[in-house]
Amino acid sequence: MKTVIIGGGKACREIIELASGTFMKELRLEIVSVMDSDPDAPGMVFARKKGIDTTTDIQQVMDTPDLELVLELTGRDHVLKQIHKIIPLGVKLIDHTIARIFWDLLNAQTDQMARIDELATLEEKLDRERNFLQLLVDSIPELIVVLDKDKKVTRVNRSFSSYIGITPDEAAGKTCIELFAGTDFEEHCKREVEMLDFTLRIGKSFSSIWMIPPPNEVHWEVTRTPLISRGGSPRGILATWHRITDQVMLRREIETAEERFRSFIDSAHDWISMKDLEGRYIIVNPVTAAAFGHKPEDFVGKRADEILPEKLARLIQKHDKEVIECNCHRSYEEVIPIEGRDHHFQTVRFPLKDYKGSVQGVCTIMRDVTSEKELRDQLVQSSKLVAIGQLAAGVAHEINNPLTGILAYAEDLADDLSSHDEHFEDIEVIIRETKRCRDIVRNLLDFARQEAPKLEKTSPNQIVTHALSLVEKLPQFRNIEIKQDIARDIPPVQCDQRQIQQVVLNLMLNAADAMNSKGLIRLITKYDKRQDKCIISVEDNGPGIPENLIDKIFEPFFSTKGTNGLGLAVSWGIVERHRGTIEVDMADEGGAIFNIVLPAYHGT
């Protein structure tokens, strides 16, 4: 339809655009000319770009050949009146009022088409996102099921379909029991309805473990997550099955390894402990904790100075620091007092490292070698005793005969001389010193003889009682107070009562001599249940033994009093032959304590 437009405003431009597109396909407008009094109006400029004639003369556009339609868009009534006067006969006129209605219809159609296009684009986008979401869900190895509020399946992923052996369409609309009938999950589904109801009720995720028993053991972590609508109410459930068999098996292996490690640590007789870089205990085995009267858990999280004696804690922290600084293992010989007795330990410390090789702490392994050290010392002492005993036996026999002759002639001379004779006192000195030599020879022979004990079941209390009865009337004990602390429940020992009694006597005589025959002696018997040992103690309140001499007092011929120095050596040998030891300690108020330690006897 050949058309001219009168009025070159914005509406004119938009009409030209619509006419040149596909939107107005039902109303084909062939716009051949545009008229406006302003040649620079937007519609006039746009028309010229489109190759459409423009003019400022209204009569000229009315003279357009074969004109069929005039669109008046000026909105001015006087222009409309002028058009009515000059419009050719048979040419249709659409004035600005009708054009506005037409324009609104066009705009409404445009909006509708735009909305349709937008919806189509949105639908296409939704389809892409839906497909992407399904692709994403299908790529997840976990089994995934979406249920509606009635607990019926609406969607499953590819992993689920493959595992159960049904298609997504076949799964749709089924309940849990129907879905898993005849599968490994069937037993669990009987309880699943309650789980799903619980998830919908609380509106929060909920997980549980499903296990398929051996021989095809499989573990699943099942998580049910409520799907909440914008209004806050649950609209369904997302259920996922995550296979955790490997994790369970790994955890089982770790727990087994930890149990083996714990059994090893707890069963070890060595002291074993582990500390972090701050010196706080991580692990302590029972034997270590028991030595200090604690339980292993008492140590965990504490430093050595918080639970151990100060001196020992300083030693431990010093050695730990050395190991951490050198990042290497170190060996130490350490002495630790336990229940009043020094214990010797061979200690190995080494750094604890993580998987990257970084030092995380220190491990300590300590072996109590006190018994081995004592045995080694006893072997050394025994070797000395054997060698000196053999020497003493030979010397004693060679000296004994001359001494007998000297003593006999001296006694004869004394019998012949008057007590007022000037030589009488000299003869008395000869007799006294000869007898002293004879006693030395007798001790040498006793020492050399090393007589095997005649073992019999004897009470340690009885030994003390008999020894006490022998010294009560001796002159050197007149000014000595003797106290007894006798254990009532002490078991017997298997010993030669005469020989052990001799040891007690020797210790009491030494004590009296050390106190210059004035002071206090305590005779104590007790039973060490942990070591199954009976102990007879002789304690005095004399000056004690200098620390630098303690290791020498049992050596033959060693004496600080001018004696022959064989008493303690003989006593050591006797106790050793009874499979026992003599231990020396210092009393709190001064003085010495000698402990005769013998194995308890539980035979008949």
C-alpha positions as CSV (number, residue, x, y, z in Angstrom):
1,M,0.0,0.0,0.0
2,K,1.6,3.2,-1.3
3,T,1.8,5.6,1.8
4,V,3.0,9.1,2.6
5,I,3.6,10.3,6.2
6,I,2.9,13.8,7.3
7,G,4.8,14.7,10.4
8,G,8.5,13.7,10.6
9,G,8.9,13.2,14.3
10,K,10.0,10.1,16.3
11,A,6.8,8.3,15.5
12,C,7.6,8.6,11.9
13,R,11.0,7.1,12.3
14,E,9.5,4.1,14.2
15,I,6.8,3.5,11.6
16,I,9.5,3.5,8.9
17,E,11.5,0.9,10.9
18,L,8.5,-1.3,11.4
19,A,7.5,-1.1,7.8
20,S,10.9,-2.1,6.7
21,G,11.0,-5.2,9.0
22,T,8.9,-8.4,9.2
23,F,6.7,-7.2,12.1
24,M,4.0,-5.6,10.0
25,K,3.7,-8.5,7.5
26,E,-0.1,-8.4,7.6
27,L,-0.1,-4.6,6.7
28,R,2.4,-3.9,4.0
29,L,3.2,-0.2,3.8
30,E,5.2,1.2,1.0
31,I,6.3,4.5,2.4
32,V,7.2,6.7,-0.6
33,S,7.4,10.2,0.9
34,V,7.6,12.0,4.2
35,M,6.6,15.6,4.8
36,D,7.4,18.0,7.6
37,S,7.9,21.7,7.9
38,D,11.3,21.0,9.6
39,P,13.6,19.3,7.2
40,D,15.9,18.2,10.1
41,A,13.2,16.4,12.1
42,P,14.2,12.8,13.2
43,G,11.8,11.1,10.8
44,M,12.9,13.3,7.9
45,V,16.6,12.5,8.5
46,F,15.9,8.8,8.9
47,A,13.7,8.7,5.7
48,R,16.5,10.3,3.6
49,K,18.9,7.5,4.9
50,K,16.4,4.9,3.8
51,G,16.1,6.5,0.3
52,I,12.6,7.8,0.9
53,D,11.7,11.2,-0.6
54,T,11.2,14.1,1.8
55,T,9.5,17.5,1.4
56,T,8.3,20.5,3.3
57,D,5.4,21.0,0.9
58,I,2.2,19.2,2.0
59,Q,0.6,19.7,-1.5
60,Q,3.5,17.9,-3.1
61,V,3.0,14.7,-1.1
62,M,-0.7,14.8,-1.9
63,D,0.2,14.8,-5.6
64,T,2.1,11.5,-5.3
65,P,1.0,9.2,-8.1
66,D,-1.2,6.1,-7.1
67,L,-1.3,7.3,-3.5
68,E,-3.4,5.0,-1.3
69,L,-2.8,6.0,2.3
70,V,-1.9,9.1,4.3
71,L,-0.6,8.9,7.8
72,E,-1.0,12.1,9.8
73,L,1.4,12.1,12.8
74,T,1.7,15.8,13.6
75,G,-1.0,15.8,16.3
76,R,-2.1,19.2,15.2
77,D,-5.8,19.7,14.3
78,H,-5.2,22.5,11.8
79,V,-2.9,20.3,9.8
80,L,-5.6,17.6,9.8
81,K,-8.2,20.1,8.5
82,Q,-5.8,21.1,5.8
83,I,-5.3,17.5,4.8
84,H,-9.1,16.9,4.6
85,K,-9.3,19.8,2.1
86,I,-6.6,18.6,-0.3
87,I,-6.5,14.8,0.1
88,P,-7.3,13.2,-3.3
89,L,-10.5,11.2,-3.6
90,G,-10.3,7.6,-2.7
91,V,-7.1,8.0,-0.6
92,K,-7.5,6.7,2.9
93,L,-6.5,8.8,5.9
94,I,-5.3,7.7,9.3
95,D,-5.0,10.7,11.6
96,H,-2.9,11.0,14.7
97,T,-5.7,9.8,17.0
98,I,-6.2,6.5,15.1
99,A,-2.4,6.3,14.5
100,R,-1.9,6.4,18.3
101,I,-4.3,3.5,18.8
102,F,-2.6,1.7,16.0
103,W,0.7,2.6,17.5
104,D,-0.3,1.2,20.9
105,L,-1.5,-2.0,19.3
106,L,1.8,-2.2,17.5
107,N,3.7,-1.6,20.8
108,A,1.5,-4.2,22.5
109,Q,2.3,-6.7,19.8
110,T,5.9,-5.7,20.0
111,D,5.9,-6.3,23.8
112,Q,4.2,-9.6,23.3
113,M,6.6,-10.7,20.7
114,A,9.5,-9.6,22.9
115,R,8.0,-11.5,25.8
116,I,7.5,-14.6,23.7
117,D,11.1,-14.3,22.5
118,E,12.3,-13.8,26.1
119,L,10.3,-16.8,27.3
120,A,11.7,-18.9,24.4
121,T,15.2,-17.8,25.3
122,L,14.5,-18.6,29.0
123,E,13.1,-22.0,28.1
124,E,16.1,-22.7,26.0
125,K,18.3,-21.6,28.9
126,L,16.4,-23.7,31.3
127,D,16.7,-26.7,29.0
128,R,20.4,-26.1,28.7
129,E,20.8,-25.8,32.5
130,R,18.5,-28.8,33.1
131,N,20.6,-30.9,30.7
132,F,23.8,-29.5,32.3
133,L,22.5,-30.3,35.7
134,Q,21.6,-33.8,34.7
135,L,25.0,-34.3,33.1
136,L,26.6,-33.0,36.2
137,V,24.6,-35.3,38.4
138,D,25.2,-38.2,36.1
139,S,28.9,-37.6,36.3
140,I,28.9,-37.9,40.1
141,P,30.1,-41.4,41.2
142,E,27.8,-41.4,44.3
143,L,24.3,-42.8,44.0
144,I,21.8,-40.0,43.9
145,V,18.0,-40.2,44.2
146,V,15.4,-37.3,44.4
147,L,12.2,-38.1,46.3
148,D,9.0,-36.1,46.5
149,K,7.1,-35.4,49.7
150,D,5.4,-38.8,49.4
151,K,8.8,-40.4,49.4
152,K,8.5,-41.5,45.8
153,V,11.3,-41.3,43.3
154,T,11.3,-38.4,40.8
155,R,14.8,-38.6,39.5
156,V,18.0,-40.8,39.8
157,N,21.4,-40.3,38.4
158,R,23.3,-42.6,36.0
159,S,25.4,-44.2,38.8
160,F,22.3,-45.2,40.7
161,S,20.7,-46.6,37.6
162,S,23.8,-48.6,36.7
163,Y,24.2,-50.0,40.3
164,I,20.5,-51.0,40.8
165,G,20.1,-52.1,37.2
166,I,17.1,-50.1,36.1
167,T,16.5,-47.1,33.9
168,P,15.6,-43.6,35.3
169,D,12.1,-44.0,33.8
170,E,11.7,-47.3,35.6
171,A,12.8,-45.8,38.9
172,A,10.4,-42.9,38.7
173,G,7.4,-43.2,41.0
174,K,8.8,-46.1,43.1
175,T,9.1,-46.0,46.9
176,C,12.4,-47.0,48.6
177,I,11.1,-50.6,49.3
178,E,10.0,-51.0,45.7
179,L,13.2,-49.5,44.4
180,F,15.5,-51.7,46.4
181,A,13.5,-55.0,46.4
182,G,15.9,-57.9,45.7
183,T,19.1,-55.8,46.1
184,D,21.7,-55.6,48.8
185,F,19.9,-52.6,50.2
186,E,16.6,-54.3,50.8
187,E,17.1,-54.9,54.6
188,H,18.0,-51.3,55.2
189,C,14.9,-50.0,53.4
190,K,12.7,-51.5,56.0
191,R,14.0,-48.8,58.4
192,E,14.4,-46.1,55.7
193,V,10.8,-44.8,55.8
194,E,11.3,-43.6,59.4
195,M,14.6,-42.0,58.4
196,L,12.9,-40.1,55.5
197,D,10.0,-39.0,57.8
198,F,12.6,-37.8,60.3
199,T,14.4,-35.8,57.7
200,L,11.2,-34.1,56.5
201,R,10.2,-33.4,60.0
202,I,13.4,-31.8,61.3
203,G,14.2,-30.1,57.9
204,K,17.9,-30.8,58.3
205,S,20.4,-33.3,56.7
206,F,20.8,-36.7,58.3
207,S,23.3,-39.4,57.7
208,S,23.7,-43.1,58.6
209,I,25.8,-46.0,57.6
210,W,24.6,-48.9,55.6
211,M,26.7,-52.1,55.6
212,I,26.5,-55.1,53.3
213,P,27.9,-57.9,55.3
214,P,30.8,-60.3,54.2
215,P,31.8,-62.0,52.0
216,N,31.0,-59.0,49.7
217,E,31.4,-56.5,52.5
218,V,30.6,-52.9,51.4
219,H,30.0,-49.8,53.5
220,W,27.9,-46.8,52.4
221,E,27.3,-43.4,54.0
222,V,23.7,-42.5,53.3
223,T,22.8,-38.8,53.5
224,R,19.3,-37.5,53.3
225,T,19.0,-33.7,52.6
226,P,15.6,-32.0,52.6
227,L,14.8,-29.9,49.6
228,I,13.3,-26.7,51.0
229,S,11.0,-24.4,49.0
230,R,11.2,-20.6,49.1
231,G,8.4,-20.6,51.6
232,G,10.6,-22.7,54.0
233,S,8.6,-26.0,53.8
234,P,10.2,-29.2,52.6
235,R,9.2,-30.2,49.0
236,G,11.3,-33.4,48.8
237,I,14.5,-35.2,49.7
238,L,17.8,-35.6,48.0
239,A,19.3,-38.9,49.0
240,T,23.0,-39.8,48.3
241,W,24.9,-43.1,48.8
242,H,28.6,-42.5,49.2
243,R,30.8,-45.7,49.2
244,I,33.1,-45.5,52.2
245,T,34.4,-49.1,52.1
246,D,38.0,-48.1,51.5
247,Q,37.9,-45.5,54.3
248,V,36.4,-48.1,56.7
249,M,39.0,-50.7,55.7
250,L,41.7,-48.1,56.1
251,R,40.4,-47.0,59.4
252,R,40.2,-50.7,60.5
253,E,43.9,-51.2,59.4
254,I,44.9,-48.0,61.3
255,E,43.0,-49.1,64.4
256,T,44.6,-52.6,64.2
257,A,48.1,-51.0,63.7
258,E,47.4,-48.6,66.7
259,E,46.2,-51.6,68.8
260,R,49.4,-53.5,67.9
261,F,51.5,-50.5,68.7
262,R,49.6,-50.0,72.0
263,S,50.0,-53.6,72.9
264,F,53.7,-53.5,72.1
265,I,54.2,-50.3,74.2
266,D,52.0,-51.5,77.1
267,S,53.7,-55.0,77.2
268,A,57.3,-53.7,77.0
269,H,59.4,-53.9,80.2
270,D,61.5,-51.0,79.0
271,W,60.4,-47.5,79.8
272,I,58.9,-45.9,76.6
273,S,57.6,-42.4,76.2
274,M,57.0,-39.8,73.5
275,K,56.9,-36.1,73.8
276,D,56.2,-33.2,71.4
277,L,58.5,-30.3,70.7
278,E,57.2,-28.4,73.8
279,G,58.2,-31.4,75.9
280,R,54.7,-32.5,76.6
281,Y,54.1,-36.2,76.9
282,I,52.1,-37.8,74.1
283,I,52.5,-41.5,75.1
284,V,53.8,-43.1,78.3
285,N,53.7,-46.8,78.8
286,P,52.4,-48.3,82.0
287,V,55.8,-49.5,83.4
288,T,57.1,-45.9,83.2
289,A,54.1,-44.4,84.9
290,A,54.0,-47.1,87.6
291,A,57.6,-46.4,88.6
292,F,56.5,-42.9,89.7
293,G,53.2,-44.0,91.2
294,H,51.1,-42.7,88.3
295,K,48.9,-43.9,85.5
296,P,49.9,-43.3,81.8
297,E,47.1,-40.9,81.3
298,D,48.4,-38.7,84.2
299,F,51.4,-37.9,82.0
300,V,49.6,-37.0,78.8
301,G,49.7,-33.2,78.1
302,K,52.2,-32.5,80.8
303,R,55.9,-31.6,80.8
304,A,58.5,-33.5,82.8
305,D,58.9,-30.7,85.3
306,E,55.1,-30.8,86.0
307,I,55.0,-34.5,87.1
308,L,58.6,-35.7,87.8
309,P,61.2,-34.7,90.5
310,E,62.9,-31.5,89.7
311,K,66.4,-32.9,89.2
312,L,65.2,-35.8,87.0
313,A,63.0,-33.4,85.0
314,R,66.0,-31.1,84.3
315,L,68.1,-34.1,83.1
316,I,65.3,-35.3,80.8
317,Q,64.7,-31.9,79.3
318,K,68.4,-31.3,78.7
319,H,68.8,-34.6,76.9
320,D,65.6,-34.1,74.8
321,K,66.9,-30.7,73.8
322,E,70.2,-32.2,72.6
323,V,68.4,-34.8,70.4
324,I,66.1,-32.1,68.8
325,E,69.0,-29.8,68.1
326,C,71.2,-32.4,66.5
327,N,68.3,-34.2,64.8
328,C,69.9,-37.5,65.5
329,H,69.6,-40.4,68.0
330,R,71.7,-40.2,71.2
331,S,72.5,-42.9,73.9
332,Y,72.8,-42.0,77.5
333,E,73.6,-43.8,80.8
334,E,71.2,-42.3,83.4
335,V,70.7,-42.9,87.1
336,I,67.2,-42.4,88.4
337,P,66.2,-42.7,92.1
338,I,63.1,-45.0,92.5
339,E,61.7,-45.7,95.9
340,G,64.9,-44.5,97.6
341,R,67.2,-46.7,95.4
342,D,69.3,-45.6,92.4
343,H,68.4,-47.4,89.2
344,H,70.8,-47.5,86.3
345,F,69.4,-47.1,82.8
346,Q,70.7,-47.4,79.3
347,T,68.7,-44.8,77.4
348,V,68.2,-44.2,73.7
349,R,66.6,-41.0,72.5
350,F,65.7,-40.3,68.9
351,P,63.6,-37.6,67.0
352,L,60.1,-38.3,65.9
353,K,59.4,-37.1,62.4
354,D,56.4,-36.5,60.2
355,Y,55.9,-37.6,56.6
356,K,57.9,-34.5,55.4
357,G,60.8,-35.3,57.6
358,S,60.2,-32.5,60.1
359,V,61.0,-33.2,63.7
360,Q,57.8,-33.3,65.7
361,G,59.1,-34.6,69.1
362,V,61.3,-37.1,70.9
363,C,60.9,-40.8,71.6
364,T,62.7,-42.2,74.7
365,I,63.4,-45.9,75.4
366,M,65.0,-46.7,78.7
367,R,66.2,-50.1,79.9
368,D,66.8,-50.7,83.6
369,V,70.2,-52.4,83.8
370,T,70.5,-52.1,87.6
371,S,70.4,-55.9,88.0
372,E,72.9,-56.4,85.2
373,K,75.2,-53.8,86.7
374,E,75.0,-55.3,90.2
375,L,75.6,-58.7,88.7
376,R,78.6,-57.4,86.9
377,D,79.9,-55.7,90.0
378,Q,79.3,-59.0,91.9
379,L,81.2,-60.9,89.3
380,V,84.1,-58.5,89.6
381,Q,83.9,-58.7,93.4
382,S,83.8,-62.5,93.2
383,S,86.8,-62.6,91.0
384,K,88.7,-60.5,93.5
385,L,87.6,-62.7,96.4
386,V,88.6,-65.9,94.6
387,A,92.0,-64.5,93.7
388,I,92.7,-63.0,97.1
389,G,91.2,-66.1,98.8
390,Q,93.7,-68.3,97.1
391,L,96.5,-66.0,98.0
392,A,95.2,-65.8,101.6
393,A,95.0,-69.5,102.0
394,G,98.6,-70.0,101.0
395,V,99.9,-67.1,103.2
396,A,97.8,-68.2,106.2
397,H,99.2,-71.8,106.2
398,E,102.8,-70.5,105.9
399,I,102.3,-68.1,108.8
400,N,100.3,-70.2,111.1
401,N,103.1,-72.6,112.2
402,P,105.6,-69.9,113.2
403,L,102.9,-68.0,115.0
404,T,102.0,-71.2,117.0
405,G,105.7,-71.5,118.1
406,I,106.0,-67.9,119.0
407,L,102.8,-68.0,121.1
408,A,103.8,-71.2,122.9
409,Y,107.3,-69.9,123.9
410,A,105.9,-66.5,124.9
411,E,103.3,-68.1,127.1
412,D,106.0,-70.4,128.7
413,L,108.1,-67.3,129.4
414,A,105.1,-65.5,131.0
415,D,104.5,-68.5,133.2
416,D,108.1,-68.4,134.4
417,L,108.3,-64.7,135.1
418,S,106.9,-62.8,138.0
419,S,104.3,-60.1,137.2
420,H,106.8,-57.6,138.7
421,D,109.5,-58.6,136.3
422,E,110.6,-55.8,134.0
423,H,110.2,-58.1,131.0
424,F,106.7,-59.3,131.9
425,E,104.8,-56.5,130.1
426,D,107.0,-57.1,127.0
427,I,106.1,-60.7,127.0
428,E,102.4,-59.8,127.4
429,V,102.6,-57.5,124.4
430,I,104.2,-60.4,122.4
431,I,101.4,-62.7,123.4
432,R,98.6,-60.2,122.6
433,E,100.0,-59.3,119.2
434,T,100.7,-62.9,118.4
435,K,97.0,-63.7,119.2
436,R,96.0,-60.8,117.0
437,C,98.0,-62.3,114.2
438,R,96.4,-65.7,114.8
439,D,93.0,-64.1,114.5
440,I,94.0,-62.5,111.3
441,V,95.2,-65.9,110.0
442,R,92.0,-67.5,111.1
443,N,90.0,-64.8,109.2
444,L,92.1,-65.4,106.2
445,L,91.4,-69.1,106.3
446,D,87.7,-68.4,106.8
447,F,87.8,-66.0,103.9
448,A,89.7,-68.5,101.7
449,R,87.6,-71.5,102.6
450,Q,84.4,-70.0,101.1
451,E,82.4,-72.7,102.7
452,A,79.2,-73.6,100.8
453,P,76.0,-72.8,102.8
454,K,73.8,-75.5,104.2
455,L,70.5,-74.2,103.1
456,E,67.3,-74.6,105.2
457,K,64.0,-72.7,105.5
458,T,64.6,-69.9,108.1
459,S,62.7,-66.8,109.2
460,P,64.7,-63.6,108.9
461,N,63.2,-62.5,112.2
462,Q,64.7,-65.6,113.9
463,I,68.2,-64.7,112.5
464,V,67.9,-61.2,113.9
465,T,66.8,-62.5,117.3
466,H,69.7,-65.0,117.6
467,A,72.2,-62.4,116.5
468,L,70.9,-59.9,119.0
469,S,71.2,-62.5,121.9
470,L,74.9,-62.9,121.0
471,V,75.8,-59.2,121.3
472,E,73.7,-58.1,124.2
473,K,76.4,-59.0,126.8
474,L,79.4,-57.8,124.8
475,P,81.1,-54.9,126.5
476,Q,81.1,-52.7,123.3
477,F,77.3,-52.7,123.3
478,R,76.8,-51.5,126.9
479,N,76.1,-47.9,125.9
480,I,74.4,-48.7,122.6
481,E,70.6,-48.7,122.4
482,I,69.3,-51.5,120.1
483,K,65.8,-51.1,118.6
484,Q,63.9,-53.7,116.6
485,D,61.4,-53.1,113.8
486,I,60.3,-56.7,112.9
487,A,57.9,-57.3,110.1
488,R,55.1,-59.7,111.1
489,D,54.1,-61.0,107.6
490,I,57.6,-61.5,106.2
491,P,58.1,-64.8,104.3
492,P,61.0,-67.2,105.1
493,V,64.3,-67.4,103.3
494,Q,66.4,-70.4,102.3
495,C,69.8,-69.9,103.9
496,D,72.5,-71.2,106.2
497,Q,71.3,-69.6,109.4
498,R,74.8,-69.6,111.0
499,Q,76.4,-67.9,108.1
500,I,73.7,-65.1,107.7
501,Q,73.8,-64.7,111.5
502,Q,77.6,-64.1,111.2
503,V,76.9,-61.4,108.6
504,V,74.5,-59.6,110.9
505,L,77.0,-59.9,113.7
506,N,79.7,-58.4,111.6
507,L,77.5,-55.5,110.6
508,M,76.5,-54.8,114.2
509,L,80.2,-55.0,115.3
510,N,81.1,-52.5,112.5
511,A,78.3,-50.2,113.6
512,A,79.4,-50.3,117.2
513,D,83.0,-49.6,116.2
514,A,81.8,-46.7,114.0
515,M,79.9,-45.1,116.9
516,N,82.7,-45.6,119.4
517,S,80.4,-48.0,121.3
518,K,77.8,-45.3,122.0
519,G,74.7,-44.6,120.0
520,L,71.7,-46.3,118.4
521,I,71.4,-49.4,116.3
522,R,68.2,-50.4,114.5
523,L,67.5,-53.9,113.4
524,I,64.8,-54.0,110.7
525,T,63.2,-56.8,108.7
526,K,60.8,-56.1,105.8
527,Y,59.5,-57.7,102.6
528,D,59.7,-56.1,99.2
529,K,56.7,-57.7,97.5
530,R,57.3,-56.2,94.1
531,Q,60.8,-57.9,93.9
532,D,59.9,-60.8,96.2
533,K,62.9,-60.1,98.4
534,C,63.4,-60.2,102.2
535,I,65.5,-57.5,103.7
536,I,67.4,-57.4,107.0
537,S,68.7,-53.9,107.7
538,V,71.3,-52.8,110.2
539,E,71.2,-49.1,110.7
540,D,73.3,-46.9,113.0
541,N,73.5,-43.2,113.8
542,G,77.2,-42.9,113.5
543,P,79.2,-40.7,111.1
544,G,78.2,-42.7,108.1
545,I,80.4,-43.7,105.1
546,P,82.0,-41.1,102.9
547,E,80.4,-41.3,99.4
548,N,83.8,-41.8,97.7
549,L,84.5,-44.9,99.8
550,I,81.2,-46.7,99.4
551,D,82.4,-48.7,96.4
552,K,85.5,-49.8,98.2
553,I,84.3,-51.0,101.6
554,F,83.7,-54.6,100.4
555,E,87.1,-55.0,99.0
556,P,89.4,-57.3,100.9
557,F,91.9,-55.6,103.3
558,F,90.3,-52.2,102.8
559,S,89.9,-50.5,106.2
560,T,89.7,-47.0,107.6
561,K,90.1,-48.3,111.2
562,G,93.4,-50.1,111.0
563,T,91.8,-53.6,111.1
564,N,92.5,-56.4,108.7
565,G,89.6,-55.3,106.4
566,L,88.2,-58.8,105.8
567,G,84.9,-58.6,107.8
568,L,82.8,-56.9,105.0
569,A,84.5,-58.9,102.3
570,V,83.7,-62.2,104.1
571,S,80.1,-60.9,104.6
572,W,79.8,-60.1,100.9
573,G,80.9,-63.5,99.9
574,I,78.5,-65.2,102.3
575,V,75.5,-63.2,101.1
576,E,76.5,-63.7,97.4
577,R,76.6,-67.5,97.9
578,H,73.0,-67.2,99.1
579,R,72.1,-65.5,95.8
580,G,71.6,-62.2,97.6
581,T,73.2,-58.8,97.8
582,I,74.4,-56.3,100.4
583,E,73.3,-52.7,99.7
584,V,74.6,-49.6,101.4
585,D,72.7,-46.4,102.0
586,M,72.9,-43.3,104.2
587,A,70.3,-42.7,107.0
588,D,68.4,-39.4,107.0
589,E,69.9,-38.4,110.4
590,G,73.4,-39.6,109.4
591,G,74.9,-43.0,109.9
592,A,75.0,-46.0,107.6
593,I,72.4,-48.5,106.6
594,F,73.4,-52.0,105.4
595,N,70.6,-54.0,103.8
596,I,71.0,-57.8,103.5
597,V,68.7,-58.6,100.5
598,L,67.8,-62.3,100.1
599,P,65.2,-64.0,97.8
600,A,62.0,-65.0,99.6
601,Y,61.4,-68.7,99.8
602,H,57.9,-70.0,99.1
603,G,58.7,-73.8,99.1
604,T,57.8,-76.3,101.7
